[in-house]
Amino acid sequence: MHAIEKQKSPVNSMFDIVLGQDNVNFWLQKINPLWSVQQALGKIVQKQQSAADTVSLTIQVNRHFKMGLAGQHHPVIIEIKGVRYERTYSLTKLDAQHVLLTVKKVDQGIVSQWLNDKAEMGDVIEFGLPYGEMLLPQNAQMLILLAAGSGITPMYSLIKQLAAKGQLSQQAVHLMYWVKKHEDVAFKQEFDHWNAQFSQFKFEVFYTQEQQADSRLNDAHIHNIENLQKSTVYVCGPSGFVTTAEALFENVQDFKSEAFSLTPIITDDTGFINVTLTQSNKVVAIPKGQSILAGLEQQNIKPQHGCRMGICNKCACNKAQGATKNLVNGSENSEPNNLLRICVNTAQTDLVIDI
Ligand code: FES
C-alpha cells in the first residue's frame, strides 16, 4: 500500500540517520497521515453515537499497528492543543485494517471529551502495544461476563470474537450489564441479535437509575447460576463494582477483573506523607488518600505511566520502605522492597520509592 511498507532501503535508512525519525515522519505525513517510520497510527474514518455520551470511532490503522487479542487494552495517544495525552481503551477488531474505539465521556476527562465532541473524520490517533489478561478462555464450561458502564467494551470484543469464530453456538456465555438509564446501553442491537440467535448466549441489562430501578450487583444476581464454581468470570467496571464482584465470586475457578476508575476508599486519613524518590534524589510531601501518582504529579513530578488503572504496569516501581493501600480493593502492604503500582496505591506512611 505504501512505499514505507517495503523493507527499508539503505537510502531510507540514511534519511533516518541524517534527518532523524521525527523529521522523516513529519515529511511522510505531509503525503499520507498514516505513513510513519515506526509509529502505530490510525485515522478516524467513521464516527457514530453508540449510546448516550458514548461514541464509537471506526479507525483505519497502518501497518505498524499491532492488534491485541479480544479483551485486551491499547494505549491511545492523542494530541490536543499541542499536548500529548495517553489513555487506555479496549479496541474491537473489525477487519485487518480497521478497529472500533468506543469511548464514554467522563466528567473532566480531557481525552474522552475530545474524542466525543471534537474528533473528526481524518483525525489521526497513535497507539501503543496491547496488554491485558482478560482473554477468551480455552474450554470454559460457562463464561460469565459482568460489566458496568464503559466496562462493556472488552466484553463486547470477547463476544464479537466468539461470534466471528462461529463459537457462540457452543460456548455458554452469560452477559450481565449495569447501566444507569436505557439510553446508556451500548451495542444493544448486536447483543439482542446474538441473544435471539444463540441459545447459549444469555444477555441481561440492569438499569439502576430508571423509575423502576434494578438493584446493583448483589448475591441475588448469582443465586441461580448453575455450576458457578466451575465458571470463568470476568468483570470490568468502576472499582466499587469490581470489589463487590471479587467478594461474590471468591470461590470460582477462574476470576479476572479490571477496574477503570478509582472510588476513593473512605478513610480518616488526612494530612501529608513524605515520599523520598531515590533516583531523582528528592523528598516531596503528597496528600494522603489519593494515588501516589496523582500526588507526585501535583508536585510537578511526572513519573512514567500508562493506563492509570492498575493494568499496564508502566507506573510500577520498587517500594523500598513504607506502607501503602490499594485504592481499588483496599488491601494494605507494608513489606519493604515490593513492586508498587503508584497509580492505584495511596501512601499510608512515609515512603521510599525508586523513582
Ligand atoms: S499506569 Fe498502568 S498500572 Fe499504573
Boltz pocket constraint, residues with backbone or C-beta under 6 A from the ligand:
constraints:
  - pocket:
      binder: B
      contacts: [[A, 304], [A, 305], [A, 306], [A, 307], [A, 308], [A, 309], [A, 310], [A, 311], [A, 312], [A, 313], [A, 314], [A, 315], [A, 316], [A, 341], [A, 342], [A, 343], [A, 344]]
      max_distance: 6.0
